[in-house]
Amino acid sequence: MSQTQYLKMLEREINKINKKIDLKILQGQEYRREARDHKLLLKKVRYHSRRGFMNRLVNLFFRTNIYA
């Protein structure tokens, strides 16, 4: 599974959990377990989509020069 496919799968899981949380909020139920799962999935997304410092710096430099 490629990283792009993995990130899309994580996004689908996050959307499913968001729907569960929304439904539980409307019904007045606890959603502690879903909130924990949501937090863990977001952590995985951030870890796999992070970029190095130099990559961000280069992108920032070239992006600002294009619009100048």
N, C-alpha and C positions, 0 to 999 in steps of 0.2 A: 504494500500500500504506500503510495507516495505521500509526501508531507501535505500536499494540497488536498488530497482525498481525506487524509486524517483530520485536517482542520475543518473540512466541510462536515465530516461525520460528527466532530465535536460540536460544531455549530447547530446541527440538527438536534443533538441531544440537549443542548442548552435551551433551544426553543421548546422542546417537549417539556422540560422541567419548568420553564417559565409558564407554560400553559397550566401545568398542575398547580403551581404556586398561585397563579391568578384565581383558579377555581376554588382552591382552599381558602384564599382570602375572602372571596365572595361568600363562601359558606361558613366563615367564621371558625375554621379549623386551624390546628397548628400545622406549620409547614417547615419545621426545624430541619428535618431530614433532607427535604428537597433543597433548602437553602444551603446546607452543607455540601450536597452533591453539586449544586450550581457553582459554588465557590471553588470546588476542586476542579471542575471542568474549565472554568475561566483561568485558573492557574496553569492548567495544561496548555490552553490556547496561547497564553502569554509566553510561556516557556518555549513553545515551538515556533512562535512567530517573532521572537526577539531578533534583533540585529546587533551587530557589533558596533562599538563606539565609532570606529573609523568609517564604517559604512554610513552611519547616520550623519557624521560630520561632512562627508563628501556629498551626500544627497542634499544636506542643508545648504552647503556652499553653492552647488550648481543650481539649485532651485531658486535661491535668492538672486543669483546673477541673471537668470532668464527673465525675470520680471523687472529688472532694474532699467 
